[in-house]
């Protein structure tokens, strides 16, 4: 059971992480990615970010729906996944705020 919750935790991480990359990419804007120099600080092209965001979505989907039976509702699945999404969102906001403010 713990393995299923770990998969759902990481699914939320990948799904949330995919959002800024995909949005910046489809907006035509460069954005930080693990493929830039330095990784996570430098900016990659819009195309790279679309591809990286989509890859994150696919990984998140696979982890969420292929490990256990994910059920949305008032249950542990939703609590774990929602908590992971919130924690990931806060961590990403903190990281990108530091990166973007240091380059300004």
Secondary structure, DSSP 8 states (H G I E B T S, - for coil): -HHHHHHHHHHHHHHHHHHHHHHHHHTT--EE-TTSSSTTTSEE-HHHHHHHHHHHHHHHHHHHHSSS----SSSHHHHHHHHHHHHHHHHHHHHHHHHHHH--
